[in-house]
Amino acid sequence: MCAVVRYEVTERVARITLDRPERGNGITRQLIAELVACVERADLDPAVHVLALSGAGPGFCGGYDLVESAEGAGVGQGAGTSGAAVSAAGAGVGSGGAGPGGPAASAPSGSPLDPAVIAANHDPDGVWDPMVDYAMMSRNVHGFMSLVRCGKPVVCMVHGFCVAGGTDMALCSDLLVIADDAKIGYPPARVWGSPTTALWAQRVGAQRAKRLLFTGDSLSGAQALEWGLAIEAPPAEQLVERTEILLERIARMPVNQLMMMKLLVNETLYAQGLHGTQVLGTVLDGIARHTAEGHAFRARAAQDGFREAVRERDEPFGDVGRSTFKG
């Protein structure tokens, strides 16, 4: 099986690259497992001072690779918040062969990660068990949170698009450098999703988080800088250069100092009840996939394809594809 996350260390920097460009770096169980392994590897390496997270191809990450699940064509992707890479890139990215129930991380028969169990728990004619859903989705949250738990700083470089579940990884990073023309947001707030890592309020404040989640609108990189989500939003052609300058400055610091500063600031997140909010967000994500509107969205995707369902979701808001139109 091919790796879907690249890892290399240069100049005290561990470089972690999501590497499913043909699928918009869509999230699968394999991708999460490899991300966690890379973060742990960097955290334990005394030569590494800072981690750099990025995505290969036209964008950072378009969210969970859900096309197969949403279209009802199989059970391999039946997990996670809606809005796969198609919602950002404006084109279907298909299903990832090693999704939540795929071969990347085989699950015991009958477990919450068993593809058959996931499929049955998403059957609109069956009985939904929210705790089976939570047991499945919370493991994804735990994987994303490896970026927060890592003792060393994580700098996330965003280009192109970062939407839906892709924002879980971005917001779990310590610092965001976003190209000024990139798109970042959570369109699945409109139907079939809830942010499971629940970090929007911590990153942009309660009122601005509500502004985004009440509409499913997204920000450009330039707007993300204005809102305090990005630490810098350079032109796309300067994104790598500006990110490297920041990484170089952080890498000059002693590892012990970096760890102490991250521990100090992260404690404010925990003190605000982050764990409880994430439990709620993950349960609500399951609920959102089982409302009348959620079932209708999936039925529409099964009938006409995920691309069409997402277009119909976003077109009334005027922000289909890469647009960040907000009225």
Rosetta blueprint (number, residue, H / E / L):
1 M L
2 C L
3 A L
4 V L
5 V E
6 R E
7 Y E
8 E E
9 V E
10 T E
11 E L
12 R L
13 V E
14 A E
15 R E
16 I E
17 T E
18 L E
19 D L
20 R L
21 P H
22 E H
23 R H
24 G L
25 N L
26 G L
27 I E
28 T L
29 R H
30 Q H
31 L H
32 I H
33 A H
34 E H
35 L H
36 V H
37 A H
38 C H
39 V H
40 E H
41 R H
42 A H
43 D H
44 L H
45 D L
46 P L
47 A L
48 V L
49 H L
50 V E
51 L E
52 A E
53 L E
54 S E
55 G E
56 A L
57 G L
58 P L
59 G L
60 F L
61 C E
62 G L
63 G L
64 Y E
65 D L
66 L L
67 V H
68 E H
69 S H
70 A H
71 E L
72 G L
73 A L
74 G L
75 V L
76 G L
77 Q L
78 G L
79 A L
80 G L
81 T L
82 S L
83 G L
84 A L
85 A L
86 V H
87 S H
88 A H
89 A H
90 G L
91 A L
92 G L
93 V L
94 G L
95 S L
96 G L
97 G L
98 A L
99 G L
100 P L
101 G L
102 G L
103 P H
104 A H
105 A H
106 S L
107 A L
108 P L
109 S L
110 G L
111 S L
112 P L
113 L L
114 D L
115 P H
116 A H
117 V H
118 I H
119 A H
120 A H
121 N H
122 H L
123 D L
124 P L
125 D L
126 G L
127 V L
128 W L
129 D L
130 P H
131 M H
132 V H
133 D H
134 Y H
135 A H
136 M H
137 M H
138 S H
139 R H
140 N H
141 V H
142 H H
143 G H
144 F H
145 M L
146 S H
147 L H
148 V H
149 R H
150 C L
151 G L
152 K L
153 P L
154 V E
155 V E
156 C E
157 M E
158 V E
159 H L
160 G L
161 F E
162 C E
163 V E
164 A L
165 G L
166 G H
167 T H
168 D H
169 M H
170 A H
171 L H
172 C H
173 S L
174 D L
175 L E
176 L E
177 V E
178 I E
179 A L
180 D L
181 D L
182 A L
183 K E
184 I E
185 G E
186 Y L
187 P H
188 P H
189 A H
190 R H
191 V L
192 W L
193 G L
194 S L
195 P L
196 T L
197 T L
198 A L
199 L L
200 W H
201 A H
202 Q H
203 R H
204 V H
205 G L
206 A H
207 Q H
208 R H
209 A H
210 K H
211 R H
212 L H
213 L H
214 F L
215 T L
216 G L
217 D L
218 S E
219 L E
220 S E
221 G H
222 A H
223 Q H
224 A H
225 L H
226 E H
227 W L
228 G L
229 L L
230 A L
231 I L
232 E E
233 A L
234 P L
235 P L
236 A H
237 E H
238 Q H
239 L H
240 V H
241 E H
242 R H
243 T H
244 E H
245 I H
246 L H
247 L H
248 E H
249 R H
250 I H
251 A H
252 R L
253 M L
254 P L
255 V H
256 N H
257 Q H
258 L H
259 M H
260 M H
261 M H
262 K H
263 L H
264 L H
265 V H
266 N H
267 E H
268 T H
269 L H
270 Y H
271 A H
272 Q L
273 G L
274 L H
275 H H
276 G H
277 T H
278 Q H
279 V H
280 L H
281 G H
282 T H
283 V H
284 L H
285 D H
286 G H
287 I H
288 A H
289 R L
290 H L
291 T L
292 A H
293 E H
294 G H
295 H H
296 A H
297 F H
298 R H
299 A H
300 R H
301 A H
302 A H
303 Q H
304 D H
305 G L
306 F H
307 R H
308 E H
309 A H
310 V H
311 R H
312 E H
313 R H
314 D H
315 E H
316 P H
317 F H
318 G L
319 D L
320 V L
321 G L
322 R L
323 S L
324 T L
325 F L
326 K L
327 G L
